[in-house]
């Protein structure tokens, strides 16, 4: 039964995650943390971090990691297949339709209408991860003064380095990991 739940959950994620992996984060969080309670929010944040650092799409990496945590290697295979299957069918169908009707104004209008929704989903995922890192919860707590100073310092420094010097995100993540190791062992 767990395999069917894993497949169905990641099938829905693969089906409705328009805009890529970061846009899928709220959907993955909803399925994995809120509906099925397979992971805590802290574990989910850890999975997102690991999935982001490993090669490949973040949604598929998270499916593999969650599947392993929930049901071992077979769970990883089932969750990954559930995540990939709808995308393959949708992409093949849309590629055919787009190739055939790409010059129509309505097709261009649909694509233009999807862009703001994708941006909102990515922003939602980023805000949730920020609150989880800084406050330990997915929303602003009743006492916003209870902030994880070390996490906020790492975030601000990483953001500054990314914007100022345009260093690759991999180097910034590695530096943030080292800074986290140092700061969290001190506090």
C-alpha positions in Angstrom: 0.0 0.0 0.0 2.9 2.4 0.8 4.2 2.0 -2.8 0.8 3.0 -4.2 0.7 6.0 -1.9 4.3 7.0 -2.9 3.5 6.6 -6.6 0.2 8.5 -6.4 1.7 11.3 -4.4 4.7 11.8 -6.7 2.4 11.3 -9.8 0.4 14.3 -8.6 3.5 16.3 -8.0 4.8 15.4 -11.5 1.5 16.2 -13.0 0.9 19.6 -11.4 4.5 21.0 -11.0 4.5 23.4 -13.9 7.7 25.4 -14.0 10.3 23.0 -12.7 11.6 21.7 -9.4 11.4 24.9 -7.3 7.8 25.4 -8.4 7.1 21.9 -7.2 8.4 22.5 -3.6 5.0 23.6 -2.2 3.4 20.5 -3.8 6.1 18.2 -2.4 5.9 19.8 1.0 2.1 19.4 1.0 2.2 15.7 0.1 5.2 14.6 2.1 4.9 16.8 5.3 1.3 17.7 5.6 -0.9 15.0 4.0 1.1 11.8 4.7 3.4 13.0 7.5 6.3 11.0 6.1 8.7 13.7 7.1 8.9 16.6 9.5 9.4 20.1 8.2 13.0 20.0 9.3 13.6 16.7 7.5 11.9 18.2 4.5 14.2 21.2 4.5 17.2 18.8 4.8 15.9 16.7 1.9 15.5 19.9 -0.2 19.0 20.9 0.6 20.4 17.5 -0.3 18.3 17.3 -3.5 19.5 20.7 -4.5 23.2 19.8 -4.1 23.0 16.5 -6.0 23.0 16.4 -9.8 19.6 16.2 -11.5 16.2 17.8 -11.2 15.3 18.7 -7.6 11.8 17.1 -7.7 13.2 13.8 -8.9 16.0 13.9 -6.4 13.5 14.6 -3.6 11.3 11.7 -4.9 14.3 9.4 -4.7 15.3 10.5 -1.2 11.8 10.5 0.2 11.1 7.1 -1.3 14.3 5.7 0.3 13.3 7.1 3.7 9.7 5.8 3.5 10.1 2.4 1.9 13.8 1.7 1.0 15.1 1.2 -2.5 11.8 -0.1 -4.0 10.1 3.1 -2.5 12.7 5.3 -4.2 12.1 3.6 -7.6 8.3 3.8 -7.3 8.4 7.5 -6.1 10.8 8.5 -8.9 8.8 6.7 -11.6 5.6 8.4 -10.2 7.3 11.8 -10.5 8.7 11.2 -14.0 5.8 9.4 -15.7 3.3 12.3 -16.0 6.0 14.6 -17.2 7.1 12.3 -20.0 3.5 12.0 -21.2 2.8 15.7 -20.9 6.0 16.8 -22.6 5.5 14.4 -25.5 1.9 15.6 -25.9 2.7 19.3 -25.6 5.6 19.0 -27.9 3.4 17.6 -30.6 0.7 20.2 -30.0 3.2 23.1 -29.8 5.0 22.0 -33.0 1.7 21.8 -34.8 0.0 25.0 -33.5 2.9 27.2 -32.3 2.0 30.2 -34.4 -1.5 30.6 -33.0 -2.0 33.6 -30.8 -4.0 31.6 -28.1 -1.0 29.3 -27.6 1.3 32.3 -27.0 -1.4 33.7 -24.6 -1.5 30.5 -22.5 2.3 30.5 -22.1 2.3 34.2 -21.1 -0.5 33.5 -18.5 1.5 30.7 -16.9 4.6 32.7 -16.2 3.2 34.7 -13.2 1.9 31.5 -11.6 5.3 29.8 -11.9 7.0 32.8 -10.3 4.5 32.8 -7.4 5.1 29.1 -6.8 8.9 29.5 -6.8 8.6 32.5 -4.4 6.4 30.4 -2.1 9.0 27.7 -1.9 11.7 30.2 -1.2 9.8 31.9 1.5 8.9 28.6 3.2 12.5 27.5 3.2 13.7 30.8 4.5 11.2 30.7 7.4 12.1 27.1 8.1 15.8 28.0 8.3 15.4 31.2 10.3 12.4 30.4 12.5 12.1 26.6 12.4 8.5 26.9 11.1 6.9 27.5 7.7 5.3 30.7 8.7 6.0 33.8 10.7 5.8 32.8 14.4 3.9 34.7 17.0 7.2 36.0 18.4 9.3 37.0 15.4 12.1 38.0 17.7 13.0 34.4 18.2 15.2 34.2 15.2 18.1 31.8 14.5 20.8 34.4 14.2 23.4 32.0 12.7 21.0 30.9 9.9 20.1 34.6 9.2 23.8 35.5 9.0 24.5 32.7 6.6 21.5 33.6 4.4 22.4 37.3 4.2 26.1 36.6 3.5 25.2 34.0 0.8 22.7 36.4 -0.8 25.2 39.2 -0.8 28.0 37.1 -2.3 25.6 35.8 -5.0 24.4 39.3 -5.9 27.7 41.2 -5.6 30.3 38.8 -7.1 28.1 36.4 -9.1 29.9 33.4 -7.7 28.5 30.0 -8.7 25.8 28.7 -6.4 27.7 25.5 -5.8 30.6 27.5 -4.3 28.2 29.5 -2.2 26.4 26.3 -1.0 29.8 24.8 0.0 30.8 28.0 1.8 27.4 28.1 3.5 27.8 24.5 4.6 31.2 25.3 6.1 29.9 28.4 7.8 26.9 26.4 9.1 29.3 23.8 10.6 31.3 26.5 12.3 28.4 28.7 13.5 26.1 26.0 14.6 28.8 24.3 16.6 29.5 27.6 18.4 25.9 28.4 19.2 
